[in-house]
Amino acid sequence: EARYEKGSSAQPPCPAMGRAQLLLLFSTAATGCALRTLFLRSTADGSGAAMPVDVAPVGPAEPFSYRAQLDYSMRGFVIVAEAETGCKVVGLPSSSTSIDPGSNISLPLQLLSTEGKPPAKYSVAVARSSGASTNLASLKMDGAFTVPGFQPDRRSYDVFLDVAQDVLTLRYVVEDNGQAVGVQAELSRPARRVAVVGEIQYVEDVLEVAVDVGGRRLVEVEVRAADRSHTGVYQLQVQRSRCPPERKFFDGQSLVCSDVCNSGFFGNMETGRCTPCRVPSCAGCPLGNECDQCAPGFQLDHGRCVSNRGVRSSSANAFFSPLLAAAAVALLGLITGIWLARRCGCSKASSLSDSDDSDY
């Protein structure tokens, strides 16, 4: 569950507060009572599932105050707190606490000592999302910069993508896990969730969109509210850099610009990329459609590549074809001669037989 624990090596969910600062908050009253752990979870739904709720310190100016944000779908919460040895927590709700959408509640926690230590007072402010927000909590892009910098309530940006980035990778965090996020552009890969360690309420998701070398395209990130009442759109005017003139073809395998493409590829002037040859088993194709060099195990035959096994070269065919024709003619002559010889022999035998009969 999302929690703070004194002495734990886990990174607190609040990105602005380091572990040392967090431990300082819990040990502000070093000689008095202090919390050891504090965490929240949502009320279990009909299937018995409960989600973790992130807890964050309000700030150094209020070392005993914490805040938490429930998703729209979370009808209530359960809070668990544990004091250090020699102290106990008083005022902790014994059951789940319900809260309406768009409202908030503050829970006071009092720590009393069983060993004569000074008492301490904490407070936890819990708010529930109204479900109507279409803002993202954060939006970042790999290998790109935006103008202006991201602000949750600003909807339009210019994005400048480095030429080495074959896709625009959008990394975003929602304000409410009930929000549905999509993109109006051709996805080169499906959305995926980044792996995290431990249970965290809001984690980073990723969308990836293809952008041509030197190309421009409008990418619209749609955020549908958790209550499904309406949809908000972030518009990203994306521009990807071109390769320099001295290295004008982009190699999608090594993700660099090059003046010469690898074997089996040709420099496509239309796309500015190294494009696979359109002839199977071709190692070199200056224009893409006709091969001038074949891969190992194949040989060139009028601009195409054929297998060496069971196929003679053009010169071999030119040499053997006349021999085969001559052999065929000779064989035919031999068969004809045998047939004529047999026919002549039969005719002579018949004449002799007729002559013998006449003697009688």
C-alpha positions, 0 to 999 in steps of 0.5 A: 500500500502507499505509505510512509514509514520511518526508516524505510528505504522506499521513495515517498510518492511526493516528488518534491520531498526527499527521503531525508526531508520526510524522515525529518518531518516524522522526527521533528519532535525528537523528544516527543511522540511521532508517527512511524507509518501512515497510509490510506486505501480506498474502501473495498468495492463489491468484489472486495478490491481496494486501491492504494491512495498516495499520501504526501506531506503538505510541506516543510512549513506544516510538518504535521500535516498531510494530504491525499486525493481519492479518485472519483470512483473511490467512495471512501477510505480507510486510514491506518497510522502507527506511532513510535514505541511508547506512544499511541494514536488517538482519534483514528476512525475504526471503520471506513470514512465516506466522502462525496465527489468534489468534497474534502475532509480533514482528520485530526490525529492525536499522539499520546505517550505511554512513557511521559513523552510530549503529545503531538497532533497530526492532520490528514486532509483527504479530498475526492475528485469530482470526476469532471477533470480532463487535465493530466497531472504530467505530460513528458516526451522523450527526445523532445522539448515543448513550447511552452513547458507543460501546464495541466490546464494549457491545451496547445503546444509546439513540440520539437522532436530530435531526428534520432527519435523515430517515434514520439513517446508520450509519458503521462500521469492522469489526475484520476485513474478513472480518466480514459486517455487516447491519441488521435494519430497512428499508433506505432505501438500500443499504450503500455504501463511502465513497471513500478515497484510497490503499490502506487496510486498514480503511475506513468503510462506511455503512448507512442506515435510515428513521426516521419523524418523532417515531417510535421503532424498534429497529435491530439491527446484526448482525456475523457473525464472519470464521470464520462461527462466530457472530453478535453484535448491537448493539441501537440504540433509536432515537428521532427528535424531533418537529416543534414545534407551531408548525411541525408538518409535516416537509418531506422536500425541504428537511429542515425543519419547516414550518407550510405545505407546498409546492405539490402537498403537504398536511400529513399529521396522521397522519405529521407530514410534508408528503405528496404530494397523491393527486390527479394534477396537483394543486397544493393538496389540504387533505385529500389526496384532493380537489383545490382547486387544479390545476397549470398546464395543468390545471383543476379538475373536481369535485375532480380536475384535467383537461388544458386541451387537448381538454377543455371546462370545465363552464360551456362544456359547459352552454352548448354542450349545448343548442345541439348538441341543437337542431342535432341536432333541426333536422338530423333534421327536415330529413332527414325533410322531404326524405324526405317530399317525395321520397315525395310526389313519387313518389306524384304521378308514379305517379298521373299515369302511371296516368291517361295509361294509361287514355286509351288 
